Amino acid sequence: MGASGATPLKLVLAGAATSAILSSLVVAVMIPRTNVMDQFRFWQVGSVGTGSWDAIQLFIPFLVIGMVIALFTAPALNALALGDEVATGLGVRTGTLRLFAALGGVLLCGAATALAGPIGFIGLLATHVVRLIIGPDIRFILPMSALAGAIILTVSDVCGRLLGSPGELEVGILTAFIGAPILILITMKAKMRAL
């Protein structure tokens, strides 16, 4: 093998170096500013406490368009789950479908992240739990995942406010502590079933 290829070690070292450089840049920008820590904390873990009706109204068009695209592509995504050849045989244009489904996902995730910051594990956790309960039909998984995600977020936010009283434990921290172990359990159960 030639030495010019990107080995896993080289990729790890390049990623670590890039992360260190960018982290240093963030610190350099933050140090001279006294009011930036609240904004930095928001963009690190996310919070629903900073949302406002004006911000929500600003992002409603993106949320509506993203949801319409997601619901419109759901039946074809069921066909795509059977494989590209089967989906193509059923008349699905797989490339176009992937493009539109990705656009819908980006609009929904981008709008949600712009409103509340990067609150992790809710999308993964809600979708996997809903799939376990109602099955693999994407037409039902999409709306039920949105409802389950809203419930998980609300419960996590209330728990964060109670646990962090008189302050607040950011919801992104709580969802990571709860979501990671549950996703690991779901993954382990799925692997056991596959055996």
C-alpha positions in Angstrom: 0.0 0.0 0.0 1.2 3.5 -0.8 1.9 6.1 1.8 -0.2 8.7 0.0 -3.6 7.2 1.1 -5.7 8.6 3.9 -5.2 6.0 6.7 -7.5 6.0 9.7 -4.7 7.3 11.9 -4.1 10.2 9.5 -7.8 11.0 9.5 -8.0 11.0 13.3 -4.9 13.2 13.6 -6.3 15.6 11.0 -9.6 15.7 12.8 -8.0 16.3 16.2 -5.8 19.1 14.7 -8.8 20.8 13.0 -10.8 20.5 16.2 -8.0 22.1 18.3 -7.6 24.9 15.8 -11.3 25.7 15.7 -11.7 25.4 19.5 -8.8 27.9 19.9 -10.5 30.2 17.4 -13.8 30.1 19.4 -12.0 30.8 22.7 -10.1 33.7 21.0 -13.4 35.2 19.9 -15.1 34.7 23.3 -12.4 36.0 25.7 -12.8 39.7 25.0 -16.6 39.7 25.2 -18.3 39.5 28.6 -21.8 38.7 27.4 -21.0 35.9 25.0 -21.1 33.0 27.4 -24.9 32.7 27.5 -25.0 32.6 23.7 -22.1 30.1 23.6 -23.8 27.9 26.1 -27.0 28.1 24.0 -25.2 27.0 20.8 -23.3 24.2 22.6 -26.2 22.4 24.2 -29.4 24.2 23.2 -32.3 25.5 25.2 -36.0 26.2 24.7 -35.9 29.0 27.2 -34.7 31.6 24.7 -37.5 31.1 22.2 -39.9 33.8 21.3 -43.1 34.0 19.3 -41.4 36.4 16.9 -38.7 33.8 16.2 -41.3 31.0 15.8 -43.3 33.1 13.3 -40.1 33.7 11.3 -39.5 30.0 10.9 -43.1 28.7 10.4 -42.8 28.8 6.6 -39.7 26.6 6.7 -41.4 24.2 9.1 -44.5 24.0 7.0 -42.6 23.4 3.7 -40.4 20.8 5.4 -43.4 19.0 6.8 -45.3 19.0 3.5 -42.2 17.6 1.7 -41.7 15.0 4.4 -45.4 13.8 4.3 -45.5 13.9 0.5 -42.4 11.7 0.1 -43.3 9.2 2.9 -45.1 6.7 0.7 -42.2 6.6 -1.8 -39.7 6.3 1.1 -41.6 3.1 2.2 -40.9 1.7 -1.3 -37.2 2.9 -1.1 -36.9 1.0 2.2 -37.3 -2.2 0.2 -34.2 -1.4 -1.9 -33.4 0.7 -4.9 -34.2 -2.0 -7.4 -37.6 -2.7 -6.0 -38.4 1.0 -5.6 -37.3 1.7 -9.2 -39.5 -1.3 -10.3 -42.4 0.4 -8.5 -41.9 3.6 -10.5 -40.0 5.6 -7.8 -37.3 7.9 -9.1 -34.8 7.2 -6.3 -32.4 10.1 -7.0 -35.2 12.7 -7.1 -36.8 11.1 -4.0 -33.6 11.3 -2.0 -33.0 14.9 -3.0 -36.5 16.0 -1.9 -36.5 13.9 1.2 -33.2 15.4 2.2 -34.5 18.9 1.5 -37.5 18.3 3.7 -35.2 17.0 6.5 -32.8 19.9 6.2 -35.6 22.4 6.4 -37.1 20.8 9.5 -33.8 20.2 11.3 -32.4 23.7 10.3 -35.5 25.5 11.5 -35.6 23.5 14.8 -31.9 24.1 15.4 -32.2 27.8 14.7 -35.0 28.1 17.2 -33.7 25.9 20.0 -30.0 25.2 19.3 -28.5 21.7 18.9 -30.5 19.7 21.3 -29.3 16.2 20.7 -30.8 12.7 20.7 -34.5 13.8 20.4 -34.9 13.1 16.7 -33.1 9.8 17.0 -34.8 8.7 20.2 -38.3 9.7 19.2 -38.1 8.0 15.8 -36.6 4.7 17.2 -39.2 4.5 20.0 -42.1 5.2 17.6 -40.8 2.6 15.1 -40.6 0.0 17.9 -44.2 0.8 18.9 -46.1 1.3 15.6 -43.9 -0.5 13.0 -41.9 0.5 10.0 -44.5 2.5 7.9 -42.9 5.9 7.4 -46.3 7.5 6.7 -47.1 7.0 10.4 -43.6 7.3 11.8 -43.2 10.9 10.6 -46.2 12.6 12.4 -45.9 10.3 15.4 -42.1 11.1 15.7 -42.9 14.8 15.7 -45.4 14.3 18.5 -43.1 12.0 20.5 -40.2 14.4 20.0 -42.3 17.3 21.4 -43.3 15.2 24.4 -39.7 14.1 25.1 -38.5 17.7 24.8 -41.2 19.1 27.1 -40.7 16.5 29.7 -36.9 16.9 29.5 -37.2 20.7 29.8 -39.5 20.5 32.9 -37.1 18.0 34.5 -34.1 20.2 33.7 -35.9 23.2 35.4 -36.8 21.1 38.4 -33.3 19.5 38.8 -31.5 22.8 38.2 -33.6 24.9 40.5 -33.2 27.8 41.2 -31.3 27.9 37.9 -31.8 25.7 34.9 -30.2 22.6 33.7 -30.2 23.0 29.9 -32.5 20.6 28.1 -29.7 19.5 25.7 -27.6 18.2 28.6 -30.6 16.2 30.0 -31.6 14.7 26.6 -28.0 13.5 26.0 -27.9 11.8 29.5 -31.2 10.1 28.9 -31.1 9.6 25.1 -27.7 8.0 24.8 -28.3 5.0 27.1 -31.8 4.4 25.6 -30.4 4.4 22.1 -27.6 2.0 23.1 -30.3 -0.3 24.6 -32.4 -0.1 21.4 -29.3 -0.8 19.3 -28.3 -3.8 21.4 -31.9 -5.2 21.2 -31.9 -4.8 17.4 -28.6 -6.6 17.1 -29.8 -9.4 19.3 -32.9 -9.8 17.1 -30.7 -9.9 14.0 -28.8 -12.9 15.5 
